[in-house]
């Protein structure tokens, strides 16, 4: 009896023809979400607001043809605001215009490095970093976004907040509140209430309207009624300028003379952008109703191409953005054409209705970004991490602290160092910190993988390479009984491997040998220590 072939949407031009309606509708809804967020992210990054839209357009119209994932949306992301704004400040030394041009040089080099990551098949890079440190980094970014956007929400003079560290900004919140602008603050607080309250609406038809669009529908008429152009400071409204006049070669490589700063930001753009993109691709694959597996290396090459082109023209760095990608899946997108349409609609709006963008109050954009920051640094992230294990919370908090106190690279490094110390304390042999001991044998359609010494984030790439070499559609047994310590990152990675392998017809994965291991918490994917 012949097997029934599972339906998979066509790709390429056949996919455009087959899924035109569903992809165009999803692309339009994502455009409504991406338009204001791209403006806000650019402004918060000290880039001209238009440049956020340039990146989103390139991410849609160009990157769609190269990307290795079907449902992710490419565009500027709040998670990179901290790095971009830091680059502008350090390169510009008080001159934001110059800082923007010099930061673009570092972004071009980072984009080329991302292409090389993909060519060298380093799409598995995300597996090297412990999940608690990655989530700590994202939570720290959320806190920084909130700190930097509170003065904008209240329409305080942005010059007062320039040059202040995140901790200083948080300390000055009472001053910002004392000097708030009543008109802008009304728009800011109502917009924030809309952004935070929208997920709690039960009506499925109302929920189909993106919250940022609702914010614009409220804030633009309100600022017109309050006569912002006549009564508010010049920085109260978004400034766009003429689209065609601003599409130029804006990159400058003069920042190379500041070698230490240049190298630092090349590493941060390439590393953090790559990590966020890879994690999003992995998350969206789990949401894909057709269970398609993305090509992470091909996707990295596509993002690198998009980032290189965007930086040359003056745009922000882009990633596979998780909120827009999740919305894309939920809106019924089936192929890469939804990402293309999202870029197409942004370009069309920019060409025919750009004056509308200059009616948007910056307080409304700040509300959107603060809501993103709250999601990244929500108290439930701390609670969830604690439930996985106390040691995970320690790494999470240390990463946050050093990121706020210094920068992202120091924060991630501190999290990794603490994680390794905890692993050694819990019995992981020093010899296995970076080198895995895993053997693979085959008998009668079954692969047997035996892992010894330890299975931790820093040696998992070796284990993963052996697992990925196993043909699909068979039985795989992973024996961990001789591993003295298995950390949470590996437990979660093995869970993803089991899910992916078993999604192929006939594939079965069994994880054994944990009977004599003690869990470090009640969480089913917590770290395991041999008794």
Buried (B, 14 or more C-beta within 10 A) or exposed (E): EEEEEEEEBBBEEEBBEBBEEBBBBBBBBBBBBBBBBBBBBBBBBBBBBBBBBBBBBBBBBBBBEBBBBBBBBBBBBBBBBBBBBBBBBBBBEEEBEBBBBBBBBBBBBBBBBBBBBBEEEBBBBBBBBBBBBBBBBBBBBBBBBBBBBBBBBBBBEBEEBEEBEBBEBBEBBEEBEEEBBEBBBBBBBBBBBBBBEBEEEEEEEEBEBBBBBBBBEBBBEBBEEBEBEEEBEEBBBBEBEEBEEBBEEBBBBEBBEBEEBBEBBBBBBBBBBBBBBBBBBBBBBEEBEEEBBBBBBBBBBBBBBBBBBBBBBBBBBBBBBBBBBBBBBEBBBBBBBBBBBBBBBBBEBBEEEBEEBEBBBBBBBBBBBBBBBBBBBEEEBBEBBBBBBEBBBBBBBBBBBBBBBEBBBEBBBBBBBBBBEBBBEBEBBEEBBEEBBBEBEEEEEEBBBBBBBBBBBBBBBBBBEBBEEBEEEBBBBBBBBEBBBBBBBBBBBBBEBBEBBEBEEEBEBEBEBBEEBEBBBEBEBBBBBBE
